[in-house]
């Protein structure tokens, strides 16, 4: 009986002596090794590598010559050339777009039940995202239907590589990218797929592929968002002498300013402060008046102590130093509908202040949180609706005009006093010692006890939010024994929904460590076998000893230089390096960005 001969062909090669390739999962190309007799004029760069045997054929179009060398041994001279399959093209191309943009309450801007359509629809299912990426990769034949379609992963692409984006999407959803023998692309769930071939078997037996399994898996979410009613204290600018002897300015509570009138601020000349500096030289008095006009009753700073409701890094959520909540955000966690879209409310200032109406009454007698549903534009509303700026880096609210309270509302004239104000804004909290930002962490044991560290799955798009309701009866109290006296009656949070998403991510991670019945077979000849979620590699080899096909299921070949996890790590590292290169700022730009962030911007 004549044994069928395995053949290999590649354009421009006259006499192929042998070839091999191991096809695997992922976005990186597999590499073929082609050996052929020396010949003049070999100039092919891209072509179809074809394996044939006994009527079976495996065609790999658009393989690219990567590198080669001439080998001399006792058998003579042989060219050895490396080819990469057509996934080499996936290193190129770009995709841009921002999808599944999350509101501050961690829901997606898009459609809510069909009746809540927004002006800008950013919602895309995982299968829709995959189609966007594959089309940007130049693919026309693909199957994304096996991809789980419930999640809504936020993505923000700015000329990113689409294959890298597709690989990350599949990682999040427990799937792999495979290139099929019909030249199409499929996205397949890990561990789900066909059986090993049963014909022409030379070897058949169990294998093992023991993954490096950690003791614990944790999902680390993005920085947690906290809405806080920050009490404000009136501060002002004072002159100081810097270490180099030059003049500078410092910020102090107004009761500690060097130019505070002996009798207090009640009868000062607001807004000009011309009656300051009595008894001082002309230049000194002018300097005092300038500093006061610029800052007194216009600068208000977050007053410590303050508790951050929902923060569990300290007793009662207490903040020890201002740096823990800086920089501030110019929005709240709470949202509202505006022009058909749900958006974050702007940061708001409210409290006891004198609105400047004909009567001398303040906006309210006692500091209490505004009533639910109260309008900011109501007459004598506690909300301050005139111009102000939030200096996010320093925790300051800077008003366009002096804001003060009338200390004697029923008096004949206004007695100036610091307003009792509150800034309602979003913040993120940093640890008092390390200044590491607070993130929600969902952790689970894998059952191993090898003393390993924790496998961390970063999911910055998952944000736990906290919106408190304060008890009005304790709202106006002054700090007692260094503690914020205000009590919180309830906190609205999305923690349960975030934990559900974290659990799904942990489930997928744990599933990736399982190797159900790993097995490997080697068959005579060239047997076309499709890669899928279970069939993880197919090797074809043709040489003087004949042709063989080796297939692994739920494992990888022992001699593989880089396993799938190592390949993905290398791909991710390359993408991170490319991102760092693209974010390098030009000379001078970095300083402009830093100044813009520090300066704050006009509040709405």
PATILO-983466 format. One record per residue (C-alpha): residue in one letter; x negated, y, z negated; chain; residue number from 1. Coordinates in nm, 2 decimals. Last residue first. Layout:
<recs>
  kolgu      px      py      pz  zado  drenfi
      A       X       Y       Z     A     NUM
...
</recs>
This chain:
<recs>
  kolgu      px      py      pz  zado  drenfi
      X    2.19    7.64   -3.57     A     604
      X    1.86    7.68   -3.75     A     603
      X    1.58    7.87   -3.57     A     602
      X    1.26    7.69   -3.57     A     601
      X    0.99    7.57   -3.80     A     600
      X    0.64    7.71   -3.81     A     599
      X    0.45    7.40   -3.90     A     598
      X    0.57    7.20   -3.60     A     597
      X    0.49    7.49   -3.36     A     596
      X    0.15    7.54   -3.51     A     595
      X    0.06    7.18   -3.48     A     594
      X    0.18    7.16   -3.12     A     593
      X   -0.02    7.47   -3.03     A     592
      X   -0.33    7.33   -3.20     A     591
      X   -0.30    7.01   -3.00     A     590
      X   -0.26    7.20   -2.68     A     589
      X   -0.59    7.38   -2.72     A     588
      X   -0.80    7.12   -2.54     A     587
      X   -0.57    6.87   -2.36     A     586
      X   -0.38    6.62   -2.57     A     585
      X   -0.44    6.25   -2.54     A     584
      X   -0.09    6.09   -2.53     A     583
      X   -0.15    5.90   -2.20     A     582
      X   -0.47    5.74   -2.33     A     581
      X   -0.29    5.63   -2.65     A     580
      X   -0.01    5.48   -2.43     A     579
      X   -0.26    5.29   -2.22     A     578
      X   -0.43    5.15   -2.52     A     577
      X   -0.09    5.04   -2.66     A     576
      X   -0.01    4.87   -2.33     A     575
      X   -0.34    4.68   -2.33     A     574
      X   -0.29    4.57   -2.68     A     573
      X    0.06    4.44   -2.60     A     572
      X   -0.07    4.24   -2.31     A     571
      X   -0.35    4.09   -2.53     A     570
      X   -0.10    4.00   -2.80     A     569
      X    0.13    3.85   -2.54     A     568
      X   -0.15    3.63   -2.40     A     567
      X   -0.25    3.52   -2.75     A     566
      X    0.11    3.42   -2.83     A     565
      X    0.14    3.23   -2.50     A     564
      X   -0.17    3.03   -2.55     A     563
      X   -0.51    3.15   -2.42     A     562
      X   -0.79    2.91   -2.30     A     561
      X   -0.55    2.62   -2.24     A     560
      X   -0.73    2.29   -2.32     A     559
      X   -0.47    2.16   -2.55     A     558
      X   -0.18    2.21   -2.31     A     557
      X    0.11    2.40   -2.46     A     556
      X    0.40    2.28   -2.65     A     555
      X    0.78    2.25   -2.64     A     554
      X    0.76    2.04   -2.32     A     553
      X    0.44    1.99   -2.14     A     552
      X    0.40    1.88   -1.77     A     551
      X    0.10    1.75   -1.60     A     550
      X    0.11    1.68   -1.22     A     549
      X   -0.15    1.48   -1.05     A     548
      X   -0.32    1.45   -0.71     A     547
      X   -0.61    1.22   -0.61     A     546
      X   -0.96    1.15   -0.75     A     545
      X   -1.12    1.36   -0.48     A     544
      X   -0.92    1.66   -0.58     A     543
      X   -0.57    1.80   -0.63     A     542
      X   -0.43    1.93   -0.96     A     541
      X   -0.10    2.08   -1.05     A     540
      X   -0.03    2.19   -1.41     A     539
      X    0.32    2.27   -1.54     A     538
      X    0.36    2.46   -1.86     A     537
      X    0.63    2.56   -2.12     A     536
      X    0.92    2.32   -2.02     A     535
      X    1.15    2.41   -2.31     A     534
      X    1.26    2.76   -2.22     A     533
      X    1.23    2.70   -1.85     A     532
      X    0.96    2.61   -1.60     A     531
      X    1.07    2.42   -1.30     A     530
      X    0.91    2.09   -1.20     A     529
      X    0.79    2.01   -0.84     A     528
      X    0.61    1.68   -0.86     A     527
      X    0.27    1.67   -0.68     A     526
      X    0.12    1.33   -0.71     A     525
      X    0.09    1.08   -1.00     A     524
      X    0.25    1.20   -1.32     A     523
      X    0.11    1.32   -1.65     A     522
      X    0.35    1.36   -1.94     A     521
      X    0.34    1.58   -2.25     A     520
      X    0.57    1.60   -2.55     A     519
      X    0.67    1.83   -2.83     A     518
      X    0.98    1.69   -3.02     A     517
      X    1.13    2.02   -3.15     A     516
      X    0.84    2.27   -3.20     A     515
      X    0.97    2.53   -3.44     A     514
      X    0.76    2.84   -3.50     A     513
      X    0.96    3.04   -3.25     A     512
      X    1.28    2.96   -3.43     A     511
      X    1.15    3.14   -3.74     A     510
      X    1.10    3.46   -3.54     A     509
      X    1.44    3.44   -3.38     A     508
      X    1.60    3.39   -3.72     A     507
      X    1.40    3.69   -3.85     A     506
      X    1.53    3.91   -3.57     A     505
      X    1.89    3.80   -3.64     A     504
      X    1.84    3.86   -4.01     A     503
      X    1.71    4.22   -3.94     A     502
      X    2.02    4.29   -3.73     A     501
      X    2.25    4.17   -4.01     A     500
      X    2.05    4.37   -4.26     A     499
      X    2.10    4.69   -4.05     A     498
      X    2.47    4.64   -4.05     A     497
      X    2.48    4.59   -4.43     A     496
      X    2.25    4.89   -4.49     A     495
      X    2.47    5.14   -4.30     A     494
      X    2.51    5.36   -4.60     A     493
      X    2.77    5.58   -4.77     A     492
      X    2.66    5.66   -5.12     A     491
      X    2.91    5.71   -5.41     A     490
      X    2.97    5.92   -5.72     A     489
      X    2.63    6.09   -5.75     A     488
      X    2.55    6.27   -6.07     A     487
      X    2.36    6.60   -6.08     A     486
      X    2.13    6.66   -6.38     A     485
      X    1.80    6.65   -6.18     A     484
      X    1.55    6.56   -6.45     A     483
      X    1.25    6.75   -6.60     A     482
      X    1.38    6.73   -6.95     A     481
      X    1.71    6.89   -6.83     A     480
      X    1.73    7.06   -6.49     A     479
      X    2.01    7.32   -6.47     A     478
      X    2.37    7.21   -6.42     A     477
      X    2.58    7.33   -6.13     A     476
      X    2.66    6.99   -5.98     A     475
      X    2.76    6.80   -6.29     A     474
      X    3.14    6.84   -6.27     A     473
      X    3.13    6.84   -5.89     A     472
      X    3.02    6.47   -5.88     A     471
      X    2.81    6.44   -5.56     A     470
      X    2.90    6.22   -5.26     A     469
      X    2.59    6.08   -5.10     A     468
      X    2.49    6.00   -4.73     A     467
      X    2.22    5.73   -4.69     A     466
      X    2.09    5.59   -4.36     A     465
      X    1.89    5.28   -4.28     A     464
      X    1.71    5.31   -3.95     A     463
      X    1.65    5.03   -3.70     A     462
      X    1.47    5.17   -3.39     A     461
      X    1.14    5.13   -3.57     A     460
      X    1.16    4.76   -3.57     A     459
      X    0.82    4.64   -3.68     A     458
      X    0.81    4.26   -3.73     A     457
      X    0.56    4.19   -4.00     A     456
      X    0.43    3.83   -4.06     A     455
      X    0.35    3.82   -4.43     A     454
      X    0.01    3.72   -4.56     A     453
      X   -0.10    3.37   -4.60     A     452
      X   -0.13    3.17   -4.92     A     451
      X   -0.05    2.84   -4.77     A     450
      X    0.29    2.81   -4.93     A     449
      X    0.52    2.75   -4.63     A     448
      X    0.90    2.75   -4.66     A     447
      X    0.94    3.03   -4.42     A     446
      X    1.03    3.28   -4.69     A     445
      X    1.25    3.58   -4.59     A     444
      X    1.20    3.96   -4.60     A     443
      X    1.41    4.26   -4.51     A     442
      X    1.21    4.58   -4.55     A     441
      X    1.37    4.93   -4.54     A     440
      X    1.11    5.20   -4.49     A     439
      X    0.98    5.47   -4.72     A     438
      X    0.69    5.68   -4.58     A     437
      X    0.35    5.62   -4.72     A     436
      X    0.25    5.92   -4.93     A     435
      X    0.01    5.69   -5.12     A     434
      X    0.08    5.81   -5.47     A     433
      X    0.43    5.97   -5.47     A     432
      X    0.56    5.74   -5.20     A     431
      X    0.71    5.93   -4.91     A     430
      X    1.07    6.01   -4.85     A     429
      X    1.24    6.10   -4.52     A     428
      X    1.47    6.40   -4.52     A     427
      X    1.81    6.51   -4.39     A     426
      X    1.96    6.84   -4.49     A     425
      X    2.20    7.01   -4.72     A     424
      X    2.02    7.32   -4.85     A     423
      X    2.17    7.45   -5.18     A     422
      X    2.19    7.81   -5.30     A     421
      X    2.24    7.98   -5.63     A     420
      X    2.16    8.34   -5.52     A     419
      X    1.89    8.53   -5.70     A     418
      X    2.02    8.84   -5.87     A     417
      X    2.11    9.19   -5.77     A     416
      X    2.36    9.38   -5.98     A     415
      X    2.61    9.51   -5.74     A     414
      X    2.82    9.81   -5.84     A     413
      X    3.10    9.90   -6.08     A     412
      X    3.10    9.56   -6.24     A     411
      X    3.34    9.28   -6.20     A     410
      X    3.10    9.05   -6.02     A     409
      X    2.81    9.12   -6.27     A     408
      X    2.51    8.91   -6.15     A     407
      X    2.60    8.97   -5.78     A     406
      X    2.43    8.70   -5.58     A     405
      X    2.15    8.74   -5.33     A     404
      X    2.07    8.68   -4.96     A     403
      X    1.83    8.93   -4.81     A     402
      X    1.84    8.94   -4.43     A     401
      X    1.71    8.70   -4.16     A     400
      X    1.68    8.42   -4.41     A     399
      X    1.38    8.20   -4.46     A     398
      X    1.46    7.85   -4.60     A     397
      X    1.14    7.69   -4.72     A     396
      X    1.02    7.33   -4.76     A     395
      X    0.67    7.41   -4.65     A     394
      X    0.65    7.20   -4.33     A     393
      X    1.01    7.24   -4.24     A     392
      X    1.02    7.62   -4.24     A     391
      X    1.39    7.63   -4.19     A     390
      X    1.51    7.95   -4.03     A     389
      X    1.81    8.17   -4.11     A     388
      X    2.08    8.37   -3.94     A     387
      X    2.43    8.41   -4.08     A     386
      X    2.66    8.12   -4.15     A     385
      X    2.59    8.07   -4.52     A     384
      X    2.85    7.82   -4.64     A     383
      X    3.03    7.91   -4.96     A     382
      X    3.32    8.04   -4.75     A     381
      X    3.43    8.38   -4.86     A     380
      X    3.65    8.40   -4.55     A     379
      X    3.65    8.06   -4.37     A     378
      X    3.38    8.01   -4.11     A     377
      X    3.22    7.70   -4.26     A     376
      X    3.54    7.52   -4.28     A     375
      X    3.61    7.28   -4.56     A     374
      X    3.68    6.92   -4.46     A     373
      X    3.57    6.77   -4.80     A     372
      X    3.54    7.06   -5.05     A     371
      X    3.21    7.23   -5.07     A     370
      X    2.98    7.10   -5.34     A     369
      X    3.00    7.31   -5.66     A     368
      X    2.81    7.62   -5.78     A     367
      X    3.03    7.83   -6.00     A     366
      X    3.21    8.16   -5.94     A     365
      X    3.24    8.13   -5.57     A     364
      X    3.16    8.34   -5.26     A     363
      X    3.05    8.62   -5.49     A     362
      X    3.28    8.91   -5.59     A     361
      X    3.18    9.27   -5.55     A     360
      X    3.48    9.38   -5.35     A     359
      X    3.43    9.55   -5.01     A     358
      X    3.25    9.25   -4.86     A     357
      X    2.88    9.19   -4.88     A     356
      X    2.89    8.81   -4.88     A     355
      X    2.74    8.78   -5.23     A     354
      X    2.60    8.44   -5.30     A     353
      X    2.70    8.12   -5.48     A     352
      X    2.63    7.81   -5.27     A     351
      X    2.59    7.69   -4.91     A     350
      X    2.31    7.63   -4.66     A     349
      X    2.36    7.38   -4.38     A     348
      X    2.14    7.15   -4.18     A     347
      X    2.29    7.09   -3.84     A     346
      X    2.55    6.81   -3.81     A     345
      X    2.43    6.51   -3.61     A     344
      X    2.61    6.44   -3.29     A     343
      X    2.92    6.25   -3.18     A     342
      X    3.01    6.35   -2.82     A     341
      X    3.34    6.47   -2.69     A     340
      X    3.24    6.83   -2.69     A     339
      X    3.12    6.80   -3.05     A     338
      X    3.23    6.52   -3.27     A     337
      X    3.07    6.52   -3.62     A     336
      X    2.77    6.35   -3.78     A     335
      X    2.63    6.31   -4.13     A     334
      X    2.26    6.25   -4.16     A     333
      X    2.20    6.62   -4.16     A     332
      X    1.99    6.83   -3.93     A     331
      X    1.69    7.06   -3.94     A     330
      X    1.47    6.79   -4.08     A     329
      X    1.23    6.86   -4.36     A     328
      X    0.86    6.79   -4.34     A     327
      X    0.82    6.72   -4.62     A     326
      X    1.01    6.50   -4.87     A     325
      X    0.72    6.36   -5.07     A     324
      X    0.51    6.67   -5.03     A     323
      X    0.75    6.84   -5.28     A     322
      X    0.62    6.65   -5.57     A     321
      X    0.77    6.40   -5.82     A     320
      X    1.09    6.31   -5.64     A     319
      X    1.34    6.12   -5.85     A     318
      X    1.54    5.84   -5.69     A     317
      X    1.71    5.78   -6.02     A     316
      X    1.39    5.61   -6.14     A     315
      X    1.14    5.59   -5.85     A     314
      X    1.10    5.41   -5.52     A     313
      X    1.47    5.32   -5.50     A     312
      X    1.58    5.61   -5.28     A     311
      X    1.96    5.59   -5.23     A     310
      X    2.03    5.94   -5.36     A     309
      X    1.72    6.16   -5.35     A     308
      X    1.68    6.32   -5.69     A     307
      X    1.54    6.67   -5.73     A     306
      X    1.30    6.81   -5.99     A     305
      X    1.20    7.04   -5.82     A     304
      X    1.34    7.34   -5.64     A     303
      X    1.33    7.35   -5.26     A     302
      X    1.22    7.70   -5.15     A     301
      X    1.41    8.02   -5.09     A     300
      X    1.26    8.32   -4.91     A     299
      X    1.49    8.61   -4.82     A     298
      X    1.59    8.73   -5.17     A     297
      X    1.23    8.87   -5.20     A     296
      X    1.03    8.78   -4.88     A     295
      X    0.96    9.05   -4.63     A     294
      X    1.10    9.35   -4.81     A     293
      X    0.91    9.23   -5.13     A     292
      X    0.58    9.19   -4.95     A     291
      X    0.61    9.53   -4.78     A     290
      X    0.71    9.71   -5.10     A     289
      X    0.42    9.56   -5.29     A     288
      X    0.18    9.67   -5.01     A     287
      X    0.32   10.02   -5.01     A     286
      X    0.28   10.05   -5.38     A     285
      X   -0.08    9.94   -5.36     A     284
      X   -0.16   10.18   -5.08     A     283
      X    0.00   10.47   -5.26     A     282
      X   -0.16   10.40   -5.59     A     281
      X    0.06   10.23   -5.85     A     280
      X    0.27   10.41   -6.12     A     279
      X    0.59   10.31   -5.96     A     278
      X    0.52   10.01   -5.74     A     277
      X    0.88    9.92   -5.65     A     276
      X    1.15   10.19   -5.60     A     275
      X    1.12   10.16   -5.22     A     274
      X    1.24    9.80   -5.22     A     273
      X    1.36    9.83   -4.86     A     272
      X    1.64    9.57   -4.86     A     271
      X    1.75    9.61   -5.14     A     270
      X    1.64    9.90   -5.37     A     269
      X    1.60    9.72   -5.71     A     268
      X    1.86    9.75   -5.98     A     267
      X    1.91    9.39   -6.08     A     266
      X    1.56    9.27   -6.01     A     265
      X    1.42    9.26   -6.36     A     264
      X    1.36    9.53   -6.62     A     263
      X    0.98    9.50   -6.60     A     262
      X    1.00    9.51   -6.22     A     261
      X    0.84    9.21   -6.06     A     260
      X    0.52    9.33   -5.88     A     259
      X    0.30    9.04   -5.99     A     258
      X    0.56    8.79   -5.88     A     257
      X    0.64    8.53   -6.15     A     256
      X    1.02    8.59   -6.17     A     255
      X    1.03    8.58   -5.79     A     254
      X    0.91    8.22   -5.78     A     253
      X    0.57    8.22   -5.62     A     252
      X    0.43    8.20   -5.26     A     251
      X    0.07    8.31   -5.18     A     250
      X   -0.07    8.57   -4.95     A     249
      X   -0.43    8.65   -4.85     A     248
      X   -0.70    8.90   -4.89     A     247
      X   -1.07    8.81   -4.82     A     246
      X   -1.32    8.72   -5.08     A     245
      X   -1.42    8.39   -4.93     A     244
      X   -1.23    8.20   -5.20     A     243
      X   -0.91    8.39   -5.12     A     242
      X   -0.78    8.69   -5.31     A     241
      X   -0.41    8.69   -5.36     A     240
      X   -0.11    8.90   -5.28     A     239
      X    0.24    8.78   -5.36     A     238
      X    0.51    8.65   -5.13     A     237
      X    0.85    8.56   -5.27     A     236
      X    1.05    8.28   -5.41     A     235
      X    1.42    8.23   -5.49     A     234
      X    1.49    7.87   -5.58     A     233
      X    1.68    7.62   -5.38     A     232
      X    1.87    7.30   -5.48     A     231
      X    1.84    7.03   -5.21     A     230
      X    2.17    6.85   -5.13     A     229
      X    2.02    6.54   -4.99     A     228
      X    2.08    6.32   -4.68     A     227
      X    1.84    6.03   -4.67     A     226
      X    1.70    5.87   -4.36     A     225
      X    1.48    5.55   -4.39     A     224
      X    1.17    5.54   -4.18     A     223
      X    1.20    5.27   -3.91     A     222
      X    1.26    4.91   -4.02     A     221
      X    1.01    4.65   -4.13     A     220
      X    1.14    4.30   -4.06     A     219
      X    0.96    4.05   -4.28     A     218
      X    0.85    3.69   -4.23     A     217
      X    0.70    3.49   -4.51     A     216
      X    0.45    3.21   -4.57     A     215
      X    0.30    3.25   -4.23     A     214
      X    0.31    2.98   -3.95     A     213
      X    0.01    2.95   -3.73     A     212
      X    0.17    2.72   -3.47     A     211
      X    0.11    2.35   -3.47     A     210
      X    0.12    2.22   -3.11     A     209
      X    0.16    1.84   -3.11     A     208
      X    0.18    1.59   -2.84     A     207
      X    0.40    1.28   -2.79     A     206
      X    0.33    1.04   -2.51     A     205
      X    0.36    0.97   -2.14     A     204
      X    0.08    0.90   -1.91     A     203
      X    0.07    0.78   -1.54     A     202
      X    0.43    0.86   -1.46     A     201
      X    0.54    0.84   -1.10     A     200
      X    0.90    0.93   -1.20     A     199
      X    1.04    1.03   -1.54     A     198
      X    1.01    1.41   -1.52     A     197
      X    1.04    1.59   -1.86     A     196
      X    1.38    1.71   -1.97     A     195
      X    1.54    2.05   -1.90     A     194
      X    1.57    2.37   -2.10     A     193
      X    1.63    2.55   -2.43     A     192
      X    1.33    2.59   -2.67     A     191
      X    1.28    2.96   -2.61     A     190
      X    1.58    3.12   -2.44     A     189
      X    1.52    3.18   -2.06     A     188
      X    1.48    3.49   -1.85     A     187
      X    1.45    3.39   -1.48     A     186
      X    1.25    3.52   -1.19     A     185
      X    1.29    3.40   -0.83     A     184
      X    1.01    3.26   -0.61     A     183
      X    1.20    2.93   -0.54     A     182
      X    0.94    2.76   -0.77     A     181
      X    1.06    2.98   -1.06     A     180
      X    0.86    3.25   -1.24     A     179
      X    0.95    3.25   -1.61     A     178
      X    1.00    3.54   -1.86     A     177
      X    1.06    3.41   -2.21     A     176
      X    1.33    3.46   -2.47     A     175
      X    1.37    3.52   -2.84     A     174
      X    1.56    3.84   -2.81     A     173
      X    1.29    4.09   -2.94     A     172
      X    1.02    3.91   -2.74     A     171
      X    1.24    3.92   -2.43     A     170
      X    1.27    4.30   -2.45     A     169
      X    0.90    4.33   -2.51     A     168
      X    0.82    4.13   -2.20     A     167
      X    1.06    4.33   -1.99     A     166
      X    0.90    4.66   -2.11     A     165
      X    0.56    4.52   -2.02     A     164
      X    0.69    4.42   -1.68     A     163
      X    0.84    4.77   -1.63     A     162
      X    0.51    4.96   -1.70     A     161
      X    0.60    5.29   -1.86     A     160
      X    0.65    5.61   -1.67     A     159
      X    0.83    5.76   -1.97     A     158
      X    1.04    5.49   -2.13     A     157
      X    1.25    5.55   -2.44     A     156
      X    1.42    5.23   -2.56     A     155
      X    1.69    5.17   -2.82     A     154
      X    1.78    4.79   -2.85     A     153
      X    2.15    4.73   -2.82     A     152
      X    2.20    4.37   -2.93     A     151
      X    2.49    4.15   -2.81     A     150
      X    2.36    4.03   -2.47     A     149
      X    2.15    3.73   -2.54     A     148
      X    1.95    3.67   -2.21     A     147
      X    2.07    3.35   -2.03     A     146
      X    2.24    3.57   -1.77     A     145
      X    1.92    3.75   -1.65     A     144
      X    1.88    3.55   -1.33     A     143
      X    1.65    3.70   -1.07     A     142
      X    1.61    3.75   -0.69     A     141
      X    1.53    4.11   -0.59     A     140
      X    1.22    4.19   -0.78     A     139
      X    1.02    4.51   -0.71     A     138
      X    0.91    4.55   -1.07     A     137
      X    1.14    4.85   -1.10     A     136
      X    1.42    4.61   -1.00     A     135
      X    1.31    4.38   -1.28     A     134
      X    1.30    4.65   -1.54     A     133
      X    1.65    4.79   -1.46     A     132
      X    1.79    4.44   -1.44     A     131
      X    1.64    4.36   -1.78     A     130
      X    1.80    4.67   -1.93     A     129
      X    2.14    4.57   -1.79     A     128
      X    2.09    4.22   -1.95     A     127
      X    2.00    4.37   -2.28     A     126
      X    2.31    4.59   -2.27     A     125
      X    2.28    4.95   -2.19     A     124
      X    2.44    5.24   -2.38     A     123
      X    2.31    5.59   -2.29     A     122
      X    2.64    5.74   -2.18     A     121
      X    2.61    6.12   -2.18     A     120
      X    2.95    6.30   -2.22     A     119
      X    3.07    6.04   -2.46     A     118
      X    3.34    5.78   -2.42     A     117
      X    3.54    5.72   -2.74     A     116
      X    3.85    5.54   -2.60     A     115
      X    3.67    5.24   -2.45     A     114
      X    3.60    5.07   -2.79     A     113
      X    3.32    5.31   -2.88     A     112
      X    3.14    5.41   -2.56     A     111
      X    2.79    5.55   -2.56     A     110
      X    2.57    5.70   -2.82     A     109
      X    2.48    5.40   -3.03     A     108
      X    2.54    5.37   -3.40     A     107
      X    2.26    5.44   -3.65     A     106
      X    2.46    5.70   -3.85     A     105
      X    2.20    5.96   -3.73     A     104
      X    2.30    5.87   -3.37     A     103
      X    2.11    5.61   -3.18     A     102
      X    2.00    5.64   -2.82     A     101
      X    2.08    5.31   -2.65     A     100
      X    1.88    5.41   -2.34     A      99
      X    1.62    5.67   -2.25     A      98
      X    1.48    5.63   -1.90     A      97
      X    1.16    5.59   -1.70     A      96
      X    1.01    5.29   -1.53     A      95
      X    0.68    5.24   -1.36     A      94
      X    0.50    5.02   -1.11     A      93
      X    0.18    4.81   -1.13     A      92
      X    0.06    4.52   -1.34     A      91
      X    0.36    4.33   -1.21     A      90
      X    0.17    4.28   -0.88     A      89
      X   -0.06    4.02   -1.04     A      88
      X    0.26    3.82   -1.10     A      87
      X    0.21    3.69   -0.75     A      86
      X   -0.02    3.41   -0.87     A      85
      X   -0.38    3.47   -0.94     A      84
      X   -0.66    3.30   -0.73     A      83
      X   -1.01    3.21   -0.85     A      82
      X   -1.26    3.09   -0.59     A      81
      X   -1.53    2.82   -0.61     A      80
      X   -1.73    2.79   -0.29     A      79
      X   -1.92    2.46   -0.26     A      78
      X   -2.28    2.39   -0.16     A      77
      X   -2.44    2.05   -0.16     A      76
      X   -2.34    1.73   -0.35     A      75
      X   -2.65    1.75   -0.57     A      74
      X   -2.55    2.10   -0.68     A      73
      X   -2.51    2.45   -0.54     A      72
      X   -2.22    2.67   -0.64     A      71
      X   -2.11    2.98   -0.45     A      70
      X   -1.90    3.23   -0.65     A      69
      X   -1.55    3.36   -0.65     A      68
      X   -1.32    3.64   -0.78     A      67
      X   -0.95    3.74   -0.78     A      66
      X   -0.81    3.62   -0.45     A      65
      X   -0.44    3.71   -0.46     A      64
      X   -0.15    3.47   -0.45     A      63
      X    0.14    3.62   -0.26     A      62
      X    0.34    3.30   -0.22     A      61
      X    0.31    2.99   -0.45     A      60
      X    0.46    2.70   -0.25     A      59
      X    0.50    2.35   -0.41     A      58
      X    0.58    2.08   -0.17     A      57
      X    0.70    1.72   -0.20     A      56
      X    0.70    1.50    0.11     A      55
      X    0.45    1.25   -0.03     A      54
      X    0.22    1.53   -0.16     A      53
      X    0.19    1.90   -0.08     A      52
      X    0.04    2.19   -0.27     A      51
      X    0.05    2.54   -0.11     A      50
      X   -0.12    2.86   -0.20     A      49
      X    0.05    3.15    0.00     A      48
      X   -0.17    3.45    0.08     A      47
      X   -0.35    3.76   -0.04     A      46
      X   -0.71    3.86    0.01     A      45
      X   -0.82    3.65    0.31     A      44
      X   -1.17    3.74    0.44     A      43
      X   -1.35    3.41    0.49     A      42
      X   -1.58    3.49    0.79     A      41
      X   -1.83    3.20    0.77     A      40
      X   -1.75    2.88    0.60     A      39
      X   -1.87    2.70    0.29     A      38
      X   -1.66    2.40    0.19     A      37
      X   -1.37    2.47   -0.05     A      36
      X   -1.28    2.48   -0.41     A      35
      X   -0.97    2.67   -0.54     A      34
      X   -0.91    2.74   -0.91     A      33
      X   -0.56    2.88   -0.98     A      32
      X   -0.49    3.15   -1.24     A      31
      X   -0.14    3.22   -1.39     A      30
      X   -0.03    3.57   -1.37     A      29
      X    0.07    3.77   -1.68     A      28
      X    0.44    3.84   -1.74     A      27
      X    0.52    3.53   -1.94     A      26
      X    0.56    3.16   -1.93     A      25
      X    0.31    2.91   -1.77     A      24
      X    0.18    2.77   -1.45     A      23
      X   -0.14    2.57   -1.47     A      22
      X   -0.33    2.57   -1.14     A      21
      X   -0.57    2.33   -0.97     A      20
      X   -0.75    2.30   -0.64     A      19
      X   -0.97    2.06   -0.44     A      18
      X   -1.20    2.02   -0.14     A      17
      X   -1.02    2.26    0.09     A      16
      X   -1.16    2.27    0.44     A      15
      X   -1.06    2.55    0.68     A      14
      X   -0.97    2.83    0.43     A      13
      X   -0.82    3.14    0.61     A      12
      X   -0.48    3.10    0.46     A      11
      X   -0.46    2.86    0.16     A      10
      X   -0.38    2.49    0.18     A       9
      X   -0.38    2.20   -0.06     A       8
      X   -0.32    1.84    0.01     A       7
      X   -0.24    1.53   -0.20     A       6
      X   -0.28    1.20   -0.03     A       5
      X   -0.01    0.93   -0.05     A       4
      X   -0.15    0.60   -0.18     A       3
      X   -0.14    0.34    0.10     A       2
      X    0.00    0.00    0.00     A       1
</recs>
